[in-house]
Amino acid sequence: MIPINFVASESVVLAPFKPEENFMNVVIPGEILLSARLSESELKQEIAVMLFEKDKLTLGQSARLAGMNRLQFQHLLASRAIPVHYDIAQFEHDLATLNKLERI
């Protein structure tokens, strides 16, 4: 996972992503955060939800970005009526795992 550091500032500075550094700094003007009435953790959750909805991040990646475990993030999605992406391949994998564990 690439850590994203959010910094309130008077100007917007987007530093280019450098894969070798394995992180990205995003500077957001303090006035924007105040106008949006979001804390840093709330902003991370909003970004995580948006990226999950757009199918850019998996459930696990989105949960980590939001600073939550998967179950907490699923509850957040459910509270917004956002379905969890779950395709046939994932279902078949889960079914095989349950069979292997002799749970069904």
PyMOL commands that set and color helices and strands:
alter all, ss='L'
color gray80, all
select helices_A, chain A and resi 30-36+40-53+59-66+70-79+88-100
alter helices_A, ss='H'
color red, helices_A
select strands_A, chain A and resi 4-9+13-14+24-29
alter strands_A, ss='S'
color yellow, strands_A
deselect
rebuild
show_as cartoon
